[in-house]
Amino acid sequence: MAEALHPAATHHLPMFITAPGDTDVLMVTMAWILLLATLGFGLLFLRLHTLPERIAHKSKKLQFEIVAVLGLLSLFTHEHIFWVIGLILALMDIPDFGGMLGRIAGSVESIAGVKPPDQPIAISHDKAAGDGHGGSRSATPVARVGS
């Protein structure tokens, strides 16, 4: 039973025009393209959004947690400045002040005549035990200059 076309209809219909009751191939194809494009854009956005965190994690930066928090703030508040600050922190090397401060502390201990501890971890446990002096007080009193 071939359906006859309406006399006013053109005989050269485009391929995406379907007969009543048939599957609309163009709509199904476009639905798949839209779904894949949305997923692709979302993945690209999230990969770009986590770029500072991945850079800081890969180079084992000290400020990794700060960069991660700035990334989350940027994601939830839509403030791009947090992402930019996180990217700058991820690319920047913060100098190691701990080593320099440890050398200063060792020099001050040697000037004061205090024997530096063999195991720095033991001092923190002594202080936590609460002996009050931290286990590093000198037995000999130090004379004051100018008194």
C-alpha positions as CSV (number, residue, x, y, z in Angstrom):
1,M,0.0,0.0,0.0
2,A,2.0,2.9,-1.2
3,E,1.0,6.2,0.1
4,A,0.4,8.8,-2.5
5,L,1.9,12.2,-1.9
6,H,-0.2,15.2,-1.6
7,P,-0.5,17.0,-5.0
8,A,0.9,20.2,-3.5
9,A,4.0,18.4,-2.0
10,T,7.3,18.5,-3.8
11,H,8.4,15.2,-5.2
12,H,12.0,15.7,-4.1
13,L,11.9,15.7,-0.3
14,P,15.2,16.0,1.6
15,M,16.5,12.7,3.1
16,F,15.8,13.9,6.7
17,I,12.1,14.1,6.2
18,T,10.6,10.8,7.3
19,A,7.3,9.3,6.6
20,P,4.8,9.2,9.5
21,G,5.5,6.4,11.9
22,D,9.2,5.9,10.8
23,T,12.2,6.6,13.0
24,D,13.6,10.1,12.7
25,V,17.2,9.3,12.0
26,L,18.4,12.9,12.0
27,M,16.9,13.5,15.5
28,V,18.5,10.3,16.9
29,T,21.9,11.2,15.4
30,M,21.7,14.7,16.7
31,A,20.8,13.4,20.2
32,W,23.9,11.2,20.2
33,I,26.1,14.1,19.0
34,L,24.7,16.4,21.6
35,L,25.2,13.8,24.4
36,L,28.8,13.1,23.3
37,A,29.6,16.8,22.8
38,T,28.2,17.6,26.3
39,L,30.3,14.8,27.9
40,G,33.4,15.9,25.9
41,F,33.0,19.5,26.9
42,G,32.5,18.5,30.5
43,L,35.6,16.3,30.6
44,L,37.7,19.1,28.9
45,F,36.4,21.7,31.4
46,L,37.2,19.5,34.4
47,R,40.6,18.5,33.0
48,L,41.4,22.2,32.5
49,H,40.0,23.1,35.9
50,T,42.2,20.6,37.7
51,L,45.3,21.7,35.8
52,P,46.9,23.6,38.7
53,E,46.2,20.8,41.2
54,R,47.8,18.2,38.8
55,I,50.8,20.4,38.2
56,A,51.4,20.9,42.0
57,H,50.8,17.2,42.7
58,K,53.2,16.1,39.9
59,S,56.1,18.3,41.1
60,K,55.4,17.5,44.8
61,K,55.0,21.1,45.9
62,L,54.6,22.1,49.5
63,Q,51.6,24.3,48.6
64,F,49.6,21.4,47.0
65,E,46.7,21.6,49.6
66,I,46.4,25.3,49.1
67,V,46.2,24.9,45.3
68,A,43.6,22.2,45.7
69,V,41.4,24.4,48.0
70,L,41.7,27.3,45.6
71,G,40.6,25.0,42.8
72,L,37.5,23.9,44.7
73,L,36.7,27.5,45.6
74,S,37.0,28.4,42.0
75,L,34.7,25.6,41.0
76,F,32.0,26.3,43.4
77,T,32.0,30.1,43.4
78,H,32.8,30.7,39.7
79,E,35.4,33.2,40.6
80,H,38.2,32.8,38.1
81,I,40.8,34.7,40.3
82,F,41.0,31.6,42.6
83,W,41.9,29.4,39.7
84,V,44.6,31.9,38.5
85,I,46.1,32.2,42.0
86,G,46.1,28.4,42.2
87,L,47.9,28.1,38.9
88,I,50.5,30.7,39.9
89,L,51.1,28.9,43.2
90,A,51.4,25.6,41.4
91,L,54.0,27.0,39.0
92,M,56.0,28.8,41.7
93,D,58.6,27.3,43.9
94,I,58.3,28.4,47.5
95,P,61.8,28.5,49.1
96,D,62.5,26.0,51.9
97,F,62.7,28.2,55.0
98,G,62.8,25.2,57.3
99,G,66.4,24.3,56.5
100,M,67.6,27.8,57.0
101,L,65.7,28.2,60.3
102,G,67.1,24.8,61.4
103,R,70.6,26.1,60.8
104,I,69.8,29.3,62.7
105,A,68.4,27.3,65.6
106,G,71.5,25.1,65.7
107,S,73.8,28.2,65.7
108,V,71.8,29.8,68.6
109,E,72.0,26.5,70.5
110,S,75.8,26.3,70.1
111,I,76.2,30.0,71.1
112,A,74.1,29.3,74.2
113,G,76.2,26.3,75.1
114,V,73.3,23.8,74.7
115,K,74.2,20.5,73.2
116,P,72.1,20.0,70.1
117,P,69.9,16.9,70.3
118,D,70.8,13.8,68.4
119,Q,67.2,13.1,67.4
120,P,64.9,16.1,66.9
121,I,61.9,13.9,67.2
122,A,62.7,13.0,70.8
123,I,62.5,16.7,71.8
124,S,58.9,17.0,70.6
125,H,58.0,13.9,72.6
126,D,59.7,15.3,75.7
127,K,57.8,18.6,75.3
128,A,54.6,16.6,74.8
129,A,55.4,14.6,78.0
130,G,55.4,18.0,79.8
131,D,58.7,18.1,81.7
132,G,58.4,21.9,81.3
133,H,61.9,22.5,80.0
134,G,61.8,20.6,76.8
135,G,64.8,18.5,77.8
136,S,67.2,21.1,76.5
137,R,67.9,23.4,79.5
138,S,71.6,23.8,80.4
139,A,72.7,22.7,83.8
140,T,75.1,25.7,84.2
141,P,73.6,29.1,84.7
142,V,74.4,31.7,82.1
143,A,75.8,35.0,83.4
144,R,74.1,38.1,82.2
145,V,76.3,40.7,80.5
146,G,76.1,44.2,82.0
147,S,74.6,43.3,85.4
